[in-house]
């Protein structure tokens, strides 16, 4: 797959029996001489090497570090992928790619060479609705230190994050949250104008 394909919306032949996942990509540090945009390109190639099929990828966007002051601006993107494996298996492969590209988890929400987040796994709610609700309702102060011991999907902070929702508009605007029933488009449109304006296409 070419760099141009990775930087724009694409569709490719899907593997049999693969689950569709939505993932968010981000980088705000150079790695091995590559700038953050090139790191994201390399991450998509690495995911393909591990059996992921990239069905669509968003444009790349500059966004402020989250939380404010956490480091340089990010380059963010989103992708719709297929993978023949469970959500936990897909996440393990994503973490392996992060490690290959120099990701260090020393500080929560700190600067990083690569961040790959599993945003959604089709219409699954994992591990269960009660646990998902607990993490969605977690106060901001607790979010800074609490780390779930199990995979939570859809991502509990999805509806709050312009740096995820704006890129997702390129690849899956009609995907609906299996708990709230709101589409990516509806969650995107509910963001403040100032939040959307911070996410600037490259």
C-alpha positions in Angstrom: 0.0 0.0 0.0 1.4 3.4 -1.0 1.8 6.4 1.4 -0.9 8.2 -0.6 -3.3 5.4 0.0 -2.6 5.5 3.7 -3.1 9.3 3.9 -6.5 9.2 2.2 -9.7 7.1 2.4 -9.2 3.7 0.8 -11.1 0.5 0.5 -9.5 -2.9 -0.1 -10.5 -6.5 -0.3 -11.4 -7.9 3.1 -10.2 -11.3 4.5 -12.8 -13.9 5.3 -14.3 -13.9 8.8 -12.4 -10.8 9.9 -13.8 -8.5 12.5 -14.0 -4.8 11.7 -12.2 -2.6 14.2 -11.8 1.2 14.5 -8.4 2.4 15.7 -7.0 5.8 16.5 -3.3 6.6 15.7 -1.2 9.3 17.2 2.4 10.4 17.4 4.2 13.5 18.8 7.8 12.3 18.9 10.3 11.4 16.1 11.5 7.8 15.9 14.6 6.5 14.1 14.8 9.7 12.0 11.1 9.6 11.1 8.8 12.5 12.0 5.3 11.8 13.5 3.6 11.6 10.1 6.1 9.0 8.9 5.7 7.1 12.1 2.0 6.7 11.4 2.7 5.5 7.9 5.2 3.0 9.4 2.6 1.9 11.9 0.1 1.0 9.2 2.7 -1.0 7.3 3.6 -2.8 10.5 -0.1 -3.6 11.2 -0.5 -5.0 7.7 2.6 -7.2 8.3 0.8 -8.6 11.4 -2.3 -9.5 9.5 -4.5 -6.4 9.6 -6.3 -5.3 6.4 -6.5 -1.5 6.2 -10.0 -0.8 4.8 -9.8 2.9 5.2 -7.5 5.5 6.7 -8.3 9.2 7.4 -6.3 12.2 6.5 -3.6 13.2 9.0 -4.4 16.0 11.5 -2.3 18.2 13.8 -3.9 18.4 17.3 -2.8 19.8 20.6 -1.3 17.4 23.2 -3.8 15.9 25.6 -4.0 17.0 28.3 -2.8 20.5 27.6 0.9 20.9 28.1 1.7 17.2 27.9 4.1 17.7 25.1 4.5 18.7 21.4 1.5 18.7 19.1 0.3 15.4 17.9 -0.3 14.0 14.4 -3.5 12.0 14.6 -5.4 9.7 12.3 -8.0 7.0 12.4 -8.4 3.8 10.4 -11.0 1.1 9.8 -9.3 -2.2 9.8 -10.1 -5.9 9.6 -8.4 -8.6 11.7 -9.0 -12.3 12.0 -8.8 -12.4 15.8 -10.5 -11.2 19.0 -10.4 -7.7 20.2 -7.8 -8.7 22.8 -5.6 -10.3 20.2 -5.9 -7.3 18.0 -4.9 -5.0 20.9 -1.9 -7.2 21.7 -0.7 -6.9 18.1 -1.2 -3.1 18.3 0.9 -2.9 21.5 3.6 -5.0 19.8 3.7 -2.4 17.0 3.9 0.4 19.5 6.9 -1.3 21.2 8.6 -1.9 17.8 8.4 1.9 17.2 9.8 3.0 20.5 6.7 3.5 22.7 7.5 3.9 26.3 4.7 3.8 28.9 6.5 5.7 31.7 4.0 8.5 32.0 0.2 8.2 31.4 -0.9 10.7 28.6 2.8 11.7 28.1 4.6 12.3 24.9 5.0 9.2 22.7 6.5 8.0 19.5 3.3 6.0 18.7 -0.1 5.6 20.3 -2.5 3.0 18.9 -5.9 2.9 20.6 -8.6 0.3 19.9 -11.8 2.5 19.7 -14.4 0.0 18.7 -14.8 -3.7 17.8 -17.9 -3.8 15.5 -20.9 -3.5 17.8 -19.3 -5.3 20.7 -19.4 -3.9 24.3 -16.5 -5.3 26.2 -16.0 -6.8 28.8 -19.7 -6.2 29.7 -22.2 -3.3 29.9 -21.7 -2.7 33.6 -17.9 -2.5 33.5 -18.1 -0.3 30.4 -20.5 2.1 32.2 -18.2 2.3 35.2 -15.2 3.4 33.1 -17.4 5.9 31.1 -18.6 7.5 34.3 -15.1 7.7 35.9 -14.3 11.3 37.1 -11.5 13.1 35.2 -9.2 13.0 38.2 -9.4 9.3 38.5 -8.9 8.9 34.7 -5.3 10.3 35.2 -4.2 7.4 37.4 -6.7 4.5 37.0 -5.9 1.9 34.3 -8.4 -0.9 33.6 -7.1 -4.4 33.9 -9.3 -5.5 31.0 -10.0 -4.2 27.5 -12.8 -1.6 27.5 -14.6 -1.1 24.1 -16.0 1.1 22.8 -13.3 3.5 24.1 -14.9 5.1 27.2 -13.7 8.6 26.3 -14.7 8.4 22.6 -17.5 11.0 22.7 -15.3 13.6 24.4 -12.3 13.5 22.0 -12.2 15.7 18.9 -8.8 14.2 18.0 -10.5 10.9 17.6 -13.9 11.9 16.2 -12.7 14.3 13.6 -10.5 11.7 11.9 -13.2 9.1 12.3 -15.5 11.2 10.3 -13.2 10.4 7.3 -13.6 6.6 7.7 -16.7 5.7 9.6 -19.1 8.6 10.1 -22.1 6.3 10.2 -20.8 3.8 12.8 -23.1 3.8 15.8 -22.1 3.4 19.4 -23.6 0.1 20.6 -24.5 1.6 24.0 -25.7 5.2 23.3 -26.9 4.6 19.7 -25.1 7.8 18.6 -23.2 7.8 15.4 -19.7 9.1 14.9 -21.3 12.0 13.0 -23.7 12.8 15.9 -20.9 12.7 18.5 -18.7 14.8 16.3 -21.4 17.4 15.8 -22.0 17.6 19.5 -18.4 18.7 20.1 -17.8 22.4 20.7 -16.8 24.5 17.7 -13.5 25.3 19.5 -12.7 21.6 20.1 -13.3 20.7 16.4 -11.2 23.7 15.3 -8.2 22.4 17.2 -8.0 19.4 14.9 -6.3 20.8 11.7 -5.8 18.7 8.6 -2.2 18.5 7.4 
